[in-house]
Amino acid sequence: MNPVVGLDVSKGESQVQAFLDKGKPYRKSFKVSHTVEGLNSLVVFLENVKRESEKKPSGILEATGHYQTPVVHYLEERGYLLIIINPLISYKARGSSLRKVKTDAIDAYLLCELFYKEELEPYKKRGVQLLNLRNRKVIWYALFSISSMTSIFY
C-alpha cells in the first residue's frame, strides 16, 4: 500500500482526506483546526492510517503562503513526508474533470488522486542562509529601484 493524506489548507483550518492506496479512500473527509488540539487529532488520524496500511502516509497540500506554516511545521517535527505543490498544478488536474465543482472536501480528495497520477517531489525545508540571501536580494532590488527613480527625477 502507498497511503497519502490530502490537506486542503485554508485560514485557520484544513480539510483532510486519506487514501490507503490508489482508488481506496480511507473514511470520510473531515476538518481540522490549526490549533494544538486540532493538529494533535490530525496526528492521531495519521497514526490510524499508518496502522491500517502498515506504512507511514505522505501528506500532500497546495502552497498557500503563510496559511500552511503551522501544519507543515507540526508535521515536519513528527517526521512526516510532505509534498507541497503549486496551486496551478492542482488547478490543471482539476480542469480535466467534467464537473467544475470546488469545495474543500473535493479539493482534498483531488490532491490525493493527484499524488498517484504525478511524480511529485517532497518538500525541502529552506535553510536560514538561503532565506537571508532571498531577503537581501529583495532589499537590493528595492534600493536599486528607489535610486534609479531618484536619478530620473533629479
HUBEL-V238659 format. One line per field, one symbol per residue. phi: phi as a letter, one per 20 degrees, with the letter a starting at -180 (. if undefined). psi: psi as a letter, one per 40 degrees, with the letter a starting at -180 (. if undefined). burial: + if it has 9 or more other C-alpha atoms within 8 Angstrom, else -. A space follows every 10 residues. Layout:
BEGIN
phi=???
psi=???
burial=???
END
This chain:
BEGIN
phi=.cfbceceec fnbcedcdce agmcfdlefb dceedfffff ffffffffff ffembffedc befcmeffgf fffffffene fdcddfgfff fffffeefee eccfffffff ffffgeeded effdfeffff ffffffffff ffffffffff ffed
psi=igiihhhhha heiihhhihd ihegihaiii ihifiddddd dddddddddd ddefihiihh iihebededd dddddddefh hihhihdddd ddddeeidhg hhiddddddd dddddddihi iihhhiiddd dddddddddd dddddddddd dde.
burial=-+++++++++ --++++++++ +---++--+- -+++---++- +++--++-++ --+-++++++ +++---++-- ++-+++---+ +++++----+ --++------ ----++++++ +++++----- ---------- +--------- ---------- ----
END
